[in-house]
């Protein structure tokens, strides 16, 4: 699994593949074939600047795809501030299994 952080992290081919997938999902939705590709998944929505319209659009989209959206404001999580002696929690993302096994072998 890859975590999407910035459009700049994607190659041209990956961007085109995302647009093709979006078009396919939209066509399926219009024809009544509404699967739930995000079933049993929760997505954190973190926006640098507050935008009600963008937030609602993302939340509705996630729910329509079967997932659950959790909105976290930048202020709530300390976006843009450094964690220092204030005891701010730090996010830790799970390591993909393929990376985890290589890291374990390297540390032996």
For each residue, the residues with C-beta under 8 A, 3 or more apart:
1: 96
2:
3: 93
4: 9
5: 9
6: 9
7: 10 15
8:
9: 4 5 6
10: 7 14 15 18
11: 14 15
12: 15 16
13: 16 17
14: 10 11 17 18
15: 7 10 11 12 18 19
16: 12 13 19 20
17: 13 14 20 21
18: 10 14 15 21 22
19: 15 16 22 23
20: 16 17 23 24
21: 17 18 24 25
22: 18 19 25 26
23: 19 20 26 27
24: 20 21 27 28
25: 21 22 28 29 37 65
26: 22 23 29 30
27: 23 24 30 31
28: 24 25 31 33 34 35
29: 25 26 32 33 34 64
30: 26 27
31: 27 28
32: 29
33: 28 29
34: 28 29 64
35: 28 66
36: 39 65 66 67
37: 25 65 66
38: 41 43 62 65 66 67
39: 36 66 67
40:
41: 38 66 67 68
42: 67 68 69 70
43: 38 62 67 68 69 70
44: 70 72
45: 55 58 59 62 69 70 71 72
46: 72 73 74 77 79
47: 50 51 54 55 73 74
48: 74 79 80
49: 74
50: 47 55 73
51: 47 54 55
52: 55 56
53: 56 57
54: 47 51 57 58
55: 45 47 50 51 52 58 59 71
56: 52 53 59 60
57: 53 54 60 61
58: 45 54 55 61 62 69
59: 45 55 56 62 63 69 71
60: 56 57 63 64
61: 57 58 64 65
62: 38 43 45 58 59 65 67 68 69
63: 59 60 66 67 68 69
64: 29 34 60 61
65: 25 36 37 38 61 62
66: 35 36 37 38 39 41 63
67: 36 38 39 41 42 43 62 63
68: 41 42 43 62 63
69: 42 43 45 58 59 62 63
70: 42 43 44 45
71: 45 55 59
72: 44 45 46 76 77
73: 46 47 50 76 77
74: 46 47 48 49 77 78 79 80
75: 78 79
76: 72 73
77: 46 72 73 74 91
78: 74 75 81 83 88
79: 46 48 74 75
80: 48 74
81: 78 88
82:
83: 78 86 88 89 90
84: 88
85:
86: 83
87:
88: 78 81 83 84
89: 83
90: 83
91: 77
92:
93: 3
94:
95: 99 100 103
96: 1 99 100
97: 100 101
98: 101 102
99: 95 96 102 103
100: 95 96 97 103 104
101: 97 98 104 105
102: 98 99 105 106
103: 95 99 100 106 107
104: 100 101 107 108
105: 101 102 108
106: 102 103
107: 103 104
108: 104 105
